[in-house]
Amino acid sequence: MAQNHIRSAATRNGSNGAGEKRSPGRPRSEESRRSILHSTVKLLKQQGGFPELSIEAIAADANVGKTTVYRWWPTKAALVADAFSASADDELRFPNTGSVQKDMSLQMRQLIRIFRSKRGKVVAALIAGGQSDPELIEAFRDRFLWPRRKQAYQTLQRGIDRGELPEDCDLDLILDSLYGPIYMRFLIRHDKLDESFADEICGLVLQGLKRQSQD
């Protein structure tokens, strides 16, 4: 009975009964992390601008402390870039259909769908804010752009291995030629941006390369 009383008192005092205290603060849970990411995208959609967004507002919406946010993300830019990247990760994975043109076209169609959705406001805010904030555009490149570009390299390399593309083709030039027009129409809005545009670009760029490899 006395031992049970001692054990109960130790538990109330933050000890495990063996002289060891539990570490202070709540453990960082995956649930809290997902909540922060979700709140970030949600508030960006509502506010439509990076400067207006605050860590305090994100923490309040996610029902976590401000310090919890900073445990995972050192800056607001890193958080916003990660939040958008996480929201689009599954949708923007590259398929492997056996055709480089189809693989690229399907992924580009998904990107256009995202740009045309409410999440397009998040991308616009990241790119616009990044023109005057080097930290923001660097976070966008490192946390969203480069991970997908690495996947795109692998997709194009499969096309090279299958003989669909020339062995000596410039992968960066190909990707800039494929995705540049999408970002152009998305940001400048000089012409409509729909999913069929992805097929047109892929036909123009990749079919041209395919003809080049057959010459």
Secondary structure as UniProt FT lines:
FT   HELIX           2..12
FT   TURN            13..14
FT   HELIX           30..47
FT   TURN            50..52
FT   HELIX           55..62
FT   HELIX           66..72
FT   HELIX           76..88
FT   TURN            89..92
FT   HELIX           100..116
FT   TURN            118..119
FT   HELIX           120..130
FT   TURN            131..132
FT   HELIX           134..140
FT   HELIX           141..145
FT   HELIX           146..161
FT   TURN            162..163
FT   TURN            167..168
FT   HELIX           171..188
FT   HELIX           196..214
//
